[in-house]
Amino acid sequence: MTYSAWIILTASLVGLSCGLIGVFLILRKMAMMADAISHTVLLGIVLAYIITRETSGVYMVIGGIFAGLLTAYLVQWLHSLEVQHDASMGIVFTTLFAIGVILIATSTGNAHLDVQHALMGEITFIPFNTVTIPGIGEMPKATFLLLIIFSVVSLFLLLFYKEWKITSFDPALAASLGIPVAFFHYLFMSLVSVTTVAAFDAVGAIMVVAMLITPPASAYLWTDRLSIMLLLSGTFGVLSAVLGYALAVWIDTSISGSMAFATGLIFIASFLFAPKHGLIAKYVRPTSN
């Protein structure tokens, strides 16, 4: 594959994984939790590096899961103390992110960990860091990791589709049916954390947040059916990757930034033209007397 093809494929896998997970974030009214976790995973990554002195591999994923679960737990704990939910997220993610930044400045030495890298990623360097896969050949490490994460996310969503659906729409009913709501909540936070960590090194926090929130929000405007929403969200994530790369090449600018911008363009188009909840459709739809 060509250099450009690897970048587009990697970004598309980010769009697919984040698009699927993001639908349930939107439905659970937890969209800003994506922003919180995408920043607090920095703390988990830094702690994993301090312990192992490795900047990639399974330890980074474990560190990210730890940070994501810690974020979810602290937010829930503060909320139980009658702190508003949005305020809880703001307090937790800024505090944990700040700790991560301080640790980068004081404890990581010459490792390739910095705030700019965390925010914007290094997607242009992905094709140069490869690994040999038996039966497949050489491919970028980030692409291989994201392929695994996409497979894991898809598997969990398929295995527990009914549970995700009912816990998202009606947690009280789910609890009355004997479904362990708390377990699925923290399992879901683990999936968000894993997806975020996998995408973090490649595309940075800004694009992770954009892909987790904007494609699902766009899909929400097109349909009320969960299955169709999942399909549309993943499609919009891939489309954002392709359009964003084309835009970045055209005007010679940040690839990750352009892909994040493309998600916004798709949302604007959906907000205006979606036949279900689009602005134009609301004005032209016949009103009943």
N, C-alpha and C positions, 0 to 999 in steps of 0.2 A: 504494500500500500504506500501511497505517497505521503509526504510530510503533512499536507493539508488534510488528507483523508483521516490520518490518525487523530489530528486535533478535533475534527468534526465528529468522529466516532466517539472520542472521549467525552466531549461536551454533550453529545446526544445521550450517552449513558447517564450522565449527570441529570439531564433533562427528564429522562424516563424515570429514574429512581426517585428523584425529588418530586416529579409530577405525581407519581402514584401516592407517595407518603403525604404530600401536601394536601391532597383532597381531604384526607381525614383530619388534618390540622384545621382546614377551613370549616369542615362540618362540626368539629368539636369546639369551634370558636377559640382556637389556640394559635392563630396565625403568628402572633408575635413571639410565641414560644420558639418558633424557628429562628428568629433573630437572636433570641437569648442563647439557645444552644449553639448556634453557629459561631458565637463569640466565646462562650465558656469552654468549648472543646479545646480552645487554645491552652487553657490551664492543664487539661488532661494530657495534651500532647507534650507540653513542657515538662510536666512531672514524669511522664514516661521516658522522656529523653534523659532527665537528670538521673533516673534510676538505672536505665539500660545503656545510655550513651549511644543510642541508635536513633536515626531520624526517619526511619521507615519500618514497615513490617507490622506484625500482629500487635506489638506493644503499643503502637500508636492508636490502633483501633480500641484496645482495652482501655487505654487512657481516656479516649474520647467517650467511650460508653460510661466510664466512671464519672466523668464531668457532666455528661448529659443527665444521668440518673441523679447526681447530686443537685443539679439545677432544678430538675422536676421536683425532687423531694423538698428542697428549701423553699421553692415557690409555694408548694402545697402547704408546707408547715407555716409559713408566714400568713398565707390566706386563712388558715385555721385559727390564727390569732387575730382575725378580723382586720387584717391589712388588705386593702383592695387588691384584686388579682393582677391588674396591670401594674400597680405600684410594686407588688411583690416581684414580678418579673424584672422590672427596672432596677430594683435594689440588688437582686441576686446577680443578674448578668453583668451589670457594670462593676460590681465588687469582684466577682470571680475573674472577669476579663482583665481588670486592673492588676490583680494578683499575677495573672499569667504574663502580662506585659512587664511587671517588675522582675519576675523570675527570668524572663528572657534577657533583660538588661543586666542582671547581676549574676546569673548562674549558668548560662549556656555557652559562654566563651565564644569560640569562633564557629559554632555550629550554624548551619543555614536555617536559622529561625529568626525572623524579624517581623515587626508589625506590618510593614508594607507587603511582605510576602503573604502574611496571614489574610490581609484584606483583599488583595488582588490576585493572588495565586501566580503560578508560573506555567501557564498552559503552553506557552511557546516552546518550552524546553522538554515537554513530555515525550516527543518522539525520540529523543536522544538517550533516555534512561530506559533501557530495554531489559527483558528477561526472556529466556528460551523456554517455551512451553512444549513438552513432548507431543508430537503429532500435529502441532500447529506451527511451530517455528518461533521466531523472534517477534515480540510485540512489546509496546511500552508497559512498564510496571503499573502505571496509574490506570491504563486502559484495562489491564487484566484484573486489577483489584476492583475497579468499578463494575466490570462484567460479573464478578463474583457477588458483589453487593446487590446488583440489580436482580440476580438470580435468587438471592436470599430473600430480598424484599418481596419479589413476586411470589415466591413459595409461601411465605407467611401470610400474605394477603389472600392467596387462594385457599390455604388450609383453614384459615379462620375468618373467611369472608363474612359469614353470618354474624359471628361474634363482633367483628369490627363494625359491622353495619348497625347492629342493635345497640352496642355500647356508645356509638357516636350519636345516634338519634335519640335514644331514650335510656340513659344509664339506670334509672330507677326500675324500669321494666326489666332490664337485663339482670339486675340484682335479684329481683323477685323470681326470675326464672332460674336462679342458681348460677348464673355466669359470674365468674370472679372479676368484677369490674376493675378493682385495684391492680390485679395481676396484669390484665390486658392494658391498663393505662401505662404501667411501667415497662411492659414489653414493647408497647408502641414508642415510648420515649427512647428505648434502647435502639429500635430501628431507625428513629430519627437521628440519634447520635452516630450510629454506624454509617449511615448514609452521608451525614455531614462530614465526618472524619475522612471518608473515602474521597469526597469531592474537595475537601479543604485544601489539600496540597496542590491540587491541579488548578482549581479555578478561583480559590479564595472565598472569603466569607460573604462578600457582596453578591457574587453570582449564586452562591448557595441559597441565600435568603430570597433572591429574585426567583430562582427556580422552584423553591419550596412553596412560595406564596402566589406569584402572579399567574403562572399557567393554570393552577387549580381554580383561582378566582375567575379566570377567563372561562374555563370550562363550566363553572357554576352558572354562568349567564346563559349558556346554551341549552341546558337540559336539567331536569329534575331527577333523572334516573342515575343511580350511583354507578352502575356498570358503564354507561355511556360517558359519564363524567370522568371516570378513571381513564378510559380510552382517549378522550379528548385532551385531558390534562397531559398525558404522556406525549401525545402528538404535538401539542403546543410547545412542550419542552424541547422536543427534537427540532421543530420548526424554528424556535428561537435560536438554537445553536447554529443552524445553517444560515439563517438570515444575519445573525450577529457576526459570524465569521466573514460573510460576504461584505458586510458593512465595514468591518475592521480593515479588510484588505483594500477596500475602495478608498477610504479616507486615511489609511495608515495610522490607526490608533489602537488602543487597548482591546484585545480580543475578548477578555472576560467582561470588560465594561460594555462593549458593543452587544454581547449576548444578553447581558442584563437589560440593556436598553431595548433590545428586540422583544423581550417579554412584555415590556411596557407598551410597545407599539401594538402587539397582539391583543393586549387587554383593552386598549383604546378602541381598536376595531371591533372587539367583542361587545364592549359597552355600548357602542353605537349601533351595530348591525345584527347582533344575536337575535334570532327570531323568537326566543322564549322570553328573555328578560332585557333585551336591548332597548336603548332609549328610543330609537326610531319606531320599533315595533310597538312600544307602549302608546305612541301617539297615533299610529295608523290603525291599531287594533280596534274593531268596532266595540263600542260600549253598550252594555245592556241597560234598558230603561227600568 
